[in-house]
Amino acid sequence: MTEETHQFRVLEFYSGIGGMHYAFDASGHKGQILKAFDINTTANEVYAHNHGKKQLAQRNIEAVPIEFYDKQEADVWLMSPPCQPYTRTGNQEGSKDNRAKSFLYLMDILPKMTHPPNYILLENVKGFEESDSRDLLVEALAASGYAFQELLITPLQIGIPNSRMRYYCLARRTEKVGSFVHPVTGTLIGYIPSLDLEQNEAKEFVDGRRQGDLSGLSTPAAKRRRTSISTTTLTKDGATSKPDEETILADPTLAHRVEALDKFIEFKDTEDERMKKYMIPDKVLLKYGRLFDIVKQSTRRSCCFTKGYHHFVESTGSILQMVHEKDTATTFDEAEVLKTAETSDEAEKSENQAKALTLLRTLGLRYFTENEVAQLMGFPILEGKFSFPATTSLKQRYRVLGNSINVKVVSQLVQYLLTSATSESTKADSTKEEGTATETK
């Protein structure tokens, strides 16, 4: 049976609103989601709304015995463990954080399983690669006979105007299913490998983490060494550089490939009544407006949308300026002059504040709608395959989106993970034979 006809059996851990499910569906591979594990009630309601309740398992992963996972005989594990133990705004306690318990359980049982998965994909925040949880991950993979490739990827690299740099680990049991299309580098790479055997052959570089002897990665000495390890990664042309989303946007060639936000905007008319609930409240606009990351429809980027979007002001996601012809900086400068004008007359001070607010309103600043955020994250909104239940509040929608994955990035990674070097070699040989046959005619 070839990989093209194989029906993969998939377990989806930390399934959220179904991002991994959509990514698998979009990968081009065939298969069945056996179970989707998550304990978040709101996320499960969204998942069920789009995929049905059959696969859902609202249970603590660590409370499920190893026998259950063995009985599933799953080919593929897809997972996006809680990111809070590793985020720069979190406590960064790694494996000591109680929210890492379920992930540690999976890593503990993996080498003990009778029927372990042949393929594993893990997604987490940038920073996971410097954690002790990452050490435990690669130790478990090595003990279980997996070859693995680590990556740092942002949606900007595949043309999506959203900054969401994430860590990924792809693992295969090579003795069972063969090698990756390209040899693993033993290092962290900053690009998605091509399925074309003649493109981006892995180039060796050093970042201090080799795949040779991984048995001691979780020792105290290894943890001390990890603090000095470089996170330099390998780019597609073989150069070494630290992944940087601003660099991607500053490169004219790469930036040109990134779509403008216009393609993802749901409502563009400032007079649209549906826009009212998304407009920035006057009090927030006047007091915190300068803290926002403001973008326009022509902009080719947006900040990472987090679960605090629409609730907190700073570093939770970009704000859209609907009146694109207005100069943002000039408007805020003029408003600031009015706000800070010195006067002892309370009536005049109040009038200046009102004028400043009126001026700022002319920009038409609003939050991205939940559907716009979902589109930027690759969910199939326009295809009519994803929507929210009417009972899910706006705040809940933003929260579950902020905890989700970029579907399009992960779909390309799933496609690569589940394609073996042998199947691609067969395709390449077939293409060459066809070409030779055509020449001899």
N, C-alpha and C positions, 0 to 999 in steps of 0.2 A: 504493500500500500504506500503510495507516495504522499508527501506532505500536502500536495495540492488537493487530494481527496480525503485526507484524514480529518475526522471530526474530533476536534479537541474538546476535552472535558476540563472545565474551568471552575476554580474556586476564586471568589472575589472577596477579599478581606478589606475591612474598613470601606465598605462599598459606597457610603455617602449617598449622593443623589444619582449614582449610576454612571459616573464618568468612565470608569474602567470598562463597564459593560458596553458603552457607546464606542470606546476606543477599540475594543476587540471586534465589534461589529464592522467598524470602518477599516480594519486592518487587511481585509481581503481573505482572511482565513476563516474556515468554517468550524463551528463548534457549539457547545451548549454550556451555559452558565448553570452549574449544579446548585450552588448556594452562594448567597451574598450576605456577608456578616457585617452588621453595624448595630450599635446600641442607641443611636440618636433617633428618637421618634420622628422628628420633623423630616430628617433626611430619608428615613424609611417610607414616610408617606409620599414624598416626591418620587422615590424609586418605584413604589408600587403603582403610583399614578401613571407612570410611563412604561413600566415593564411587567406589572402584575405582582401579586403577592407570593406566587408559588416558590420563588427562589429565596425569598427573604428569611433570614434567621436572626432575630433580634435577641442575640445571646452574647455573653462575654466569651470572647475567643478562647481565653485561658480556662474557661469552665467546661470546655468541650474536650472529652478524652481523645487521646491519640488514635484509639480504635476507630472512632468516627471518621477522622480524616483519612485513615488508611482505607476504610471501607468505600470512600468516594472514588478512590483510584483516579484522582484528578491528574491530568497531564500538566496543567498550568495553574500557577498561583499568581494572582495579580493583587498587589497591595500598596496602600498609601497610609502607613501608620500615622498616628497623631504627631503633628509637627512641633507642638508647643515645647517639648523638652530640648529642641535644637534651634529654635528661632532666636534672632538677635534681641527681640523684645521679650522673650520668655526668660525662664530661670536658668536655662542651659544646663540642667542637671543630668541630661542624657539618660542613661539606664537607671539612675537613681530616682528619676521621676516616676511616680505611680502610673502615669499614662503610658509608659513604655512597657508595662508588665505583660500585656498580651503579645507584643512583638517579641519580647524575650522568650516567652513560652513557645512561640512558633519556632524560633531559632533553636530552642532546647530540644524539641521533639523531632526536628527535621532529620538529624543523623540517625535517629532511632526508628524511623518509619520503615515499614515493610514495602509500602508503595508510595515513595516520595514523588513529588512532581518532577517532570523532566525539564520544565521551564519555570523560571521565576522572574517576575518584574516587580521591582520596588521603586516607589517614588517618594521623595521627601524634600524638605527645604534645603537650600544651600546652607551648609553648616553641618549637616548630618555627616558629611565625609570626614569631619574633624572630631567626631564623637566616639565614645567607647561603644555605642550601639553599632556603629559601622564596623568596629573591630570584631564584635561578636557575630555580626552578619557574615563577614568574609571567613571567619573561623568555622562557622557552621557550614558554609558552602564548600570550603576545602575538605572538611571532614566527611562530606556527603558526596564527593566526587564531581563537583560542578566546576566548569570553567566560567568565568564571569568577566563582564566589562562594565566599568563605572563611567558615568558621563555627567557633565553639567550642561544643561540645555535650556535656552530661553525661546519662547514662541517667536521672538523677533527673527530668529534664524530661519524660520520657515515662512516668513512673510506676514505674520500676524502682529499688528501694532500694539502689543502689550508686553510689558516687562514682567516676567515671572520665571526667573532663573530657578531651576530645580535640579536636585541630585537624582540620578537614576542608576539602578544596578540591574543588569540583564544577566541571567545565569542559565546555563544549559548543562544537563548531564550528558557529556559528550560520548561516553561509552554506550549510552542508550540511543541517542538521537543524532549523533554526529556533531561536527564543529560548527561554529559561527561561519558566516560567509567570509568574513575577514578574521585573521588570527587576533586573539585578544592581546592588548598591548601591555597588560600588567600595570597600567597607569590610568589616570583619570583623563578622559578625552572630552573635547569641547565641541563635538559635531556628531550628527547622526550618520553612522556608516552607510554607504550606498549598497544596494543589492547588486549593483553592477560590479563584477569581479575585477574589471579593469580600472575602477575608480577607487579613490581613497584607501589604498592598501595601507594597513597599519604601519606607522613609522614609530620606531622606538625613541623614547626619551625618558629622562629620569625625574621622578618626583618623590623618590624615597620609599615608594610602596611597590614591592614586587610580588608576583604571584607564586614565587618559588616556595619558600618556607613560610607558611602562614600560621603555623601551630602556636607561635608565641605572641600573636598580635594583641591578645587581651591581657598579657602579663603587665604588672606594674611598670616594668622597664619600658615596655612598648608604649604604654600610655604616656610616660614621661617624654619619650622620643617624639610622639605624635604632635606635641605642642610646637615643635620646631620644623615639622614637615611642611614643605612648600605645597600650595594648592595650584601651582602652575599646571596648565593642561595643554594637551596637544590640539592644535587647530587643524583644519582640513588640509592645508598646504604643508603641514609638517612643522610649522613654527611653534615655539612654545610661548604661551602667554596666559595671564590670569584672565578668566572669563569676565568680560566687562560689557554691560549692555550699552553704555554710553559710547564705547568704542565702535560697536556695531552700527549705531546710528550715525556716528561721525564719518564712517566710511561711505563715500558717495555711491560706490558700487553696491554695497550691501543694503544701504538705506533705501535705494531705489527699488529694491525687491520687496520692501515692506509696504503693505497696503496702507492707504490713507484711512483714517477712521470713518470717513464718509460712508464707506461700504457697510459699516456695522451700526449706523445710526438708525434708530427706529422712528423717532419723531424729529422733524426739522423745523416745523412751524412754531414760532414763539407764541402764536395766538391759540394753539391747540389746547383745548380744555383739559386734555389728558395729561398735560405737562405740569399742571398746578402742584401735584403732590411731589414732583421731583425738583421744583425750584428751590434754590437755597433760601432758607428762612432769613428774614430781614436782620434779626439780631445776630445770627451767625455771619451773615454777609458783611455787616458793618464792623464786627469785632474781630473776626478771624479770616476774613477774605484773603488777606495776603499770604496766609499759610497754605492755601490750596495749591495743588499742582493743576494749573488750568491749561486745557488743550482745546483745539478747534477741529472742525471736521476735516481740514486739510492736513492735520498733524499726523505723523507716521509713528506715533508711540502713545502709550498711556501707562500710568503706574500700576503696579500690582494691586489688584482689588482684594482686600482682606475681609474677614468676617465682621470687622468694625465699621465697614463702609456705611454711610448714611447716618451713622451714630456718633462716631468720633471724627474730628476734623483733620488731623495731621497723619500722613503716612498710611492712609487706608485705601487710597485710590484716587484717580484723577477726576476733575470736574470739567464738564463740557461748557464751552462758551458758544452759545447759539448764534449770537450776532457777530459773525466772523470778521466783518469789515472794521470793527472797532479795535483800536490799539489797547491791549490789556494793561500794559505797564503805565501808559500815559493816563488812562482812566483812573487807576488806583492812586497814582501820584496826585492827580487833581482832587480826588476824594480825600486823600490824606491831608492836603493843605486846608481843606474845609474843616475836617475833623479836629485839627490841632490849632486852628486859628485862635490866638489869644484874645479873650474878651471876658469882661466881668459881668456882662449882661446875659443873664440866664436865658432870656427869650431869644437873643441873637445866637447863643451857643446851640440852643435847641433847633433853631432854623438852619444853622450850618450843618448839623448832624443830619437833618432831613434832606438837605441839598446833596450831601455826600451820598446818602442812601439812594436817592433818585438817580444820581450819576452812576453808581455801581449797578443799579438795576438795568441800565441800558445795555449792559454786556450780555444779559440773558443767561446767567450762570445757573446750571442745574446739575443734578446728579445724573450719572448714566442710569438708564432704567435697568431693571433686573434682566430683561431680555437682551439688552445690549451687552451687559456684562457676560451673560451666558454665551452669546455669539462669539465674543472675544476669547472665550475659553473653549470654543470649538463645539459647543452643544448644538445639535441639529434643530435649531428653532425654526429657520426658514423652511426646512423640509417637513415641518409639522410633526416631528418625531419626539420633541421635547417641550414640555410645558409644566407649569406649576398648578397644583390643586387650588381651587378657589379659596379654600380654607387656610392656605398658608399666607401669613401676613408678610408685608413688605420687608420688615426687619428680619423675619425668619428666612426669606428668600435670599437676601444679601448674605446672611450668616452661613447658610449651607453652600452658597456659591464660593464664598471666601475659603471654605475648607476643602474645595474640590480640586480637580486636576485640569490641565489643558488637554482636552480630548484629542486634538489633532496631533500634538506632539507625541502623546502616548500611543496613538494608533500607528504612527510610523515606527516607533520603537517595538511595538508588538509585532508588526510586520517583519521587522528585521530579526527579532528574537526567534520567531517560529519558522524562519526560513534557514535551511541548512546549507553548508558549503557544497555538499554533494548535489543537491537539487539545482543549485545555480550553475554548477559545473556542467551538469547534464544539459541545461538550457543553452549555455554558451557553446558547448560542443555541437548541439543540434543546429544552432544558428550558423556556426562555421561550416557545417556539412551542407546546409541549404545553400549557403553562399558559394561553396565550391561546386556544388551540383549545377547551380545557375551558370557559373562561368564556363563549365564544360559543355553546356548545351549549344 
